[in-house]
Amino acid sequence: MARKAAGNKKARKTTKAADANAFVKDIEDRKTRVGIIGMGYVGLPLMRTFCSAGFKCLGFDIDQEKVKALNAGKSYIQHIPPSLIKEMRGKGMFEASCDPKTLRKVDAILICVPTPLTKMRDPDMSYVVSTAEMIAKQLRPGQLVVLESTTYPGTTKELVKPILEKSGLEAEKDFFLAFSPEREDPGRTDFTTETITKVVGGFGPKSTKVSTKLYGAAISNVHGANSCEVAESAKILENVYRAVNIAMVNELKMLFDRMGIDVWEVIEAAKTKPFGFQAFYPGPGLGGHCIPIDPFYLTWKAKEYGMPTRFIELAGEVNTSMPEYVIERLSLALNDHKKPINGSKILVLGLAYKKDVDDLRESPSIELIELLRKHGAKVDYNDPHIPRTHKQREHDLRMASKKLSAAMLKSYDAVLISTNHTSYDYDFIVKNSKLVIDTRNATDGVRGAKKNVVKA
């Protein structure tokens, strides 16, 4: 068996080197078949983008239920309508699979798998590693492999490349390798996958050429970085920038509250300056797949160079403390009503991590619910975009959204606004609630809000 494996490896090494010019010609002729690993909030919109540009796509996922749904023309992501899946399926532009052997049939393999943190807040690269190992077993000469998962600088070269080269093929010689960070922002209508500039960094000049050409055929603007490391670092910089600035306004919110000053009024005043200021807004904590996680990938990598990243670490401390701050504000507000948290009925409005989406990854609402339960509260939630919770890597709330009504709102000791969905009628909510804890300034301008609304 070992002798046979070695023979295969030798045979694959002697195969004709990858031809960048031929790859580019196939892109131009729309003969390139694109395979996307991970049919989630990044992979599915990416599939839509390439299919719309005339490329046939394979969607790969280890979740058989997702694969069955997609092949049946169904969607499990709110902003990707089932009609679009059905259209792509009907035209023969898209198929989904959980069979790794199908990856040999595609020309480009785009990796869109999770990169979470461990409980010790170190990078969990298990999804990237297992995916690279799977690809290595199927990799054939001339294919392009692109990592899109956000990670620390050096991942593509130091981690993914050696795994892929266990196939006996060499990067830049036998296959192409690049990194292109995803820039999805669910819920946005002003920018889409097609219109957000795509940063692409190849392992070498041939890899850069074919990867930028592929993305450029489907996305309006592509920025070619000089290396995989530059592209990896760019995504980390984007999210560190946001995490640090959000931490600043979160800290100022707590300070201004003690001073009797409304932080949202301060931000409205400050942003009238036409230069030198960009508005960031406080909240109950960070959510989503990027900002709460990605900066810690850089702090972890920085240790290799003996460099402390104090801004990032301090921002992380502030942002992760916000759910506790909200619970403290809720506790004090209930105390003014002569009620303890223990035994109180609390309704959390909004489970998604941001307004008008069905994405609850890293949502602060989840931690708020778990903290409230820990303190003995009886907790329910309402979210028009998430009718019931599903099991996540770290959480399993096992809850269903409660229908809003005047009588229902009046039955709770406090209503906690965690996500400010635009579909909520805040006048109705304030009018029919005994106490409202507003973490998003959603009740600003509501008549009578000062009587029973506490900002947190």
Secondary structure, 3 states (H helix, E strand, C coil): CHHHHHHHHHHHHCCCCCCHHHHHHHHHCCCCCEEEECCCCCHHHHHHHHHHCCCCEEEECCCHHHHHHHHCCCCCCCCCCHHHHHHHHHCCCEEEECCHHHHHHCCEEEECCCCCECCCCCECCHHHHHHHHHHHHHCCCCCEEEECCCCCCCHHHHHHHHHHHHHCCCECCCEEEEECCCCCCCCCCCCCCCCCCEEEEECCHHHHHHHHHHHHCCCCCEEEECCHHHHHHHHHHHHHHHHHHHHHHHHHHHHHHHCCCCHHHHHHHHCCCCCCCCCCCCCCCCCCCCCCCHHHHHHHHHHHHCCCCHHHHHHHHHHHCHHHHHHHHHHHHHHHCCCCCCCCEEEEECCCCCCCCCCCCCCHHHHHHHHHHHCCCEEEEECCCCCECCCCCCCCCCCECCCCCHHHHHCCCEEEECCCCCCCCHHHHHHHCCCEEECCCCCCCCCCHHHHEEEC
